[in-house]
């Protein structure tokens, strides 16, 4: 099984959801990091 972005996004979402439930203060950081990564991948800077 190869790991691609389409496979990774649900796993990241589950992990982020668990972390937010455990530590709600992480919400801002998790959302910000996720948006930055998606933006960088969308622009093609990171493959």
FENFENGI-V812592 format. One line per field, one symbol per residue. psi: psi as a letter, one per 40 degrees, with the letter a starting at -180 (. if undefined). A space follows every 10 residues. Layout:
psi = ???
//
This chain:
psi = hihidddddd dddddddddd ddgdeedddd dddddddddd ddeedh.
//
